Amino acid sequence: PERKVGVKHVEVGSATKECSVGWVNQDAKAACAGKNCDGSLFFCVFDGHGKNGHEVSAVAAERLPAYLAAQPGGPLAGPTRAIEAAFRKTDEDIYQALGPKVEYSGSTGVVVIMDPDK
């Protein structure tokens, strides 16, 4: 498709090994443009571990971008503070949503906050 000046395009792809019997994809991802904040873009990838890792990753991919977008002044105003706060709140949400199911499950997350003007 033709690219237009001033339009932000975000494309996300994923590959899985769905041919294994009993295998569950425990990965989750999110690519978002912060609405009503500083114009930043968020890219998040979560790799679940343990029996319920897929559920942990799903909650993280749903909640963490929203917490980033809700930071006062936007996440670019204080990226370190924004990421730390978003991860703490997301961690609380995971425990609230899944309770004891996460005792031996979890997710590793990577987050990028991009300033499209730089």
Secondary structure, DSSP 8 states (H G I E B T S, - for coil): ----TT-----------TTSTT----EEEEEEE-TTTTS-EEEEEEEEESTTHHHHHHHHHHHHHHHHHTSTT-GGGSHHHHHHHHHHHHHHHHHHHHGGGGTT-EEEEEEEEE-TT-
